[in-house]
Amino acid sequence: MPVKLSKRPALRGCAVLAAAVVTLLGLGLPTAQEDDPGLERFYRQHVKWGRCDTLDAPKDLQCGKVTVPLDYADPKAGTLDLALARYRATGDSRGSVLLNFGGPGGGGVDQLAYGGKDFMGLTDGYDVVSFDPRGVGRSSPVSCGEGVEDIPDGTDDSSELGADPRAVLEEIRRTARACAKHSGPVLPYIGTVYASRDMDVMRAALGDDRLNYLGFSYGTRLGAVYAKQFPDRVGRMVLDGVDTLTEPLTEQGVAGAKGQQAALDEFIDWCTEDIACPFGQDARTAREEVVRLVESLDEDPVPTDFGGVFTGQDLVSALSQALYSEEMWPTLERALAALVEDGDTRALQSLAGGGLAVPLRGDHGDLADPEDIPLDNLPAALMAINCADDPDRPTAESITRNLDRWRAEYERASPVFGPYRLTEVLMCYGRPKGTDFIREQVKDLDTPKMLLVGTRGDPATPYRWTVQTAERLGSPAVVLDNRDGGHTGYASSACVQRKVDDFLLYGSLPPNGSSCGQDEDEAR
């Protein structure tokens, strides 16, 4: 599920992630083959599983690693170790199913450890496996370090950007060099094209001839790229909460802001029916109070127990995470009440941040220790991957010419989330051109049938993206229409979960265009 960028100074600098110094190699990289010279040793490895050495991780969770080349074009240039975790099959195993929970920037090891109960049905036939992609979690995490100074981002009318855009944007470039220093050698080799190749090495290391895969949100982009790069190695593939493959970041940002605002409006309607709602019982007034709270925290951040500050954009980050599911609404209401009534930011910080890092037992090579995972890894990885995947770049001229129009457009989409999403777009300024492989090549697949799940009320990946992506992928795409709300369908709809499990376990696909009804347990 998408991870949102905080504008807190320690995180905002990381968002630009080495604009002037990263060299991307991804304009449609050739497919790695198991018998390619230099790659054979990676494809011949086998994962050595061991117990995850932590008190609160499930006892039946196993951890391991796989080694991949830093640069597939030059396998001798160095290697990376990627963290893996799995629940073993309880029934007759047909191999593994690989999960990616989205982001980009989200670690799969933690998500599987602490949210794995939703996937236990799949252990009837599979080892259920997830991983930290390169640059994420324990897998060579990217970062911009501590103490990166605040950068004007152009979302505020008082910003210096309008007065002297070139000087300010050059300052962003300078700050980006500090980001490259803290991210290490992985940064030029990050993005979905590389992560897809890593998944093929994982497939081989897990002992599978074909990749069985369940990807959520950003994970659908990753799955689609894999299917294009390795069509003859696609097994049973499910894409839930389907991402766009063609819209530039500018359009994605507006769509995301609109969806998040709709979800926030629904939450406020629900909250104001409760006497405990910290914004009162009038929905219109409550919406205005949320906007004022964000603005107030940006102007005067609240000190936290961890020595930093909690800003309005940190609040936006927490809202973004909690609004993905109605099940989180009571937790969000209590967290907001703690902030408004007591100035206590702890619950909101927990919502805005990532999960706990799972320590691994034994020798796991170059995996990062949990305590060494940077606090800004989530937003750092998000921007590094999104910018690497998008070939468009705003120039100083286009920013100067269009900033007022962009700001107004994003504000119309959402007064809460619009400035936040515009910042994400601007932070790609100055980076080398990203890959055009996804936009230009990922289409007209020649693979077995795959299942695409779109949710009508999804605040992050609008249903139209499911339809557009299905048309783009071609005849293999089978669409399941989830007529409900929330981000993705598998964890919230018994109907969707059953249909997905039936396909992954037994190869039984629903008819193209069939649906799961709102609050219903049966597909129509």
Stockholm file with secondary structure:
# STOCKHOLM 1.0

chainA/1-524         MPVKLSKRPALRGCAVLAAAVVTLLGLGLPTAQEDDPGLERFYRQHVKWGRCDTLDAPKDLQCGKVTVPLDYADPKAGTLDLALARYRATGDSRGSVLLNFGGPGGGGVDQLAYGGKDFMGLTDGYDVVSFDPRGVGRSSPVSCGEGVEDIPDGTDDSSELGADPRAVLEEIRRTARACAKHSGPVLPYIGTVYASRDMDVMRAALGDDRLNYLGFSYGTRLGAVYAKQFPDRVGRMVLDGVDTLTEPLTEQGVAGAKGQQAALDEFIDWCTEDIACPFGQDARTAREEVVRLVESLDEDPVPTDFGGVFTGQDLVSALSQALYSEEMWPTLERALAALVEDGDTRALQSLAGGGLAVPLRGDHGDLADPEDIPLDNLPAALMAINCADDPDRPTAESITRNLDRWRAEYERASPVFGPYRLTEVLMCYGRPKGTDFIREQVKDLDTPKMLLVGTRGDPATPYRWTVQTAERLGSPAVVLDNRDGGHTGYASSACVQRKVDDFLLYGSLPPNGSSCGQDEDEAR
#=GR chainA/1-524 SS CCCCCCCSHHHHGGGGCSTTTCCCCCSSCCCCCTTSTTTHHHHTCCCCCEECCCSSSCTTEEEEEEEEESCTTCGGGCEEEEEEEEECCSSCCCCEEEEECCTTTCCHHHHHHHHGGGGGGGGGTCEEEEECCTTBTTBSCCCCCSCCCCCCCSCSTTCGGGTCHHHHHHHHHHHHHHHHHHHGGGGGGCSHHHHHHHHHHHHHHTTCSSEEEEEETHHHHHHHHHHHHCGGGEEEEEEESCCCSSSCHHHHHHHHHHHHHHHHHHHHHHHTTSTTCTTCSCHHHHHHHHHHHHHHHHHSCEECTTSSEECHHHHHHHHHHHTTCGGGHHHHHHHHHHHHHHCCCHHHHHHHSCCCCCCCCSCCTTCCCGGGSCTTHHHHHHHHHHHHHCCCCCCHHHHHHHHHHHHHHHHHHCTTTHHHHHHHHHTTTTCCCCCCHHHHHSCSCCSSCEEEEEEEECSSSCHHHHHHHHHHHCTTEEEEEEEEESSCSTTTCHHHHHHHHHHHHHCCCCCTTEEECTTCSSBC
#=GC SS_cons         CCCCCCCSHHHHGGGGCSTTTCCCCCSSCCCCCTTSTTTHHHHTCCCCCEECCCSSSCTTEEEEEEEEESCTTCGGGCEEEEEEEEECCSSCCCCEEEEECCTTTCCHHHHHHHHGGGGGGGGGTCEEEEECCTTBTTBSCCCCCSCCCCCCCSCSTTCGGGTCHHHHHHHHHHHHHHHHHHHGGGGGGCSHHHHHHHHHHHHHHTTCSSEEEEEETHHHHHHHHHHHHCGGGEEEEEEESCCCSSSCHHHHHHHHHHHHHHHHHHHHHHHTTSTTCTTCSCHHHHHHHHHHHHHHHHHSCEECTTSSEECHHHHHHHHHHHTTCGGGHHHHHHHHHHHHHHCCCHHHHHHHSCCCCCCCCSCCTTCCCGGGSCTTHHHHHHHHHHHHHCCCCCCHHHHHHHHHHHHHHHHHHCTTTHHHHHHHHHTTTTCCCCCCHHHHHSCSCCSSCEEEEEEEECSSSCHHHHHHHHHHHCTTEEEEEEEEESSCSTTTCHHHHHHHHHHHHHCCCCCTTEEECTTCSSBC
//
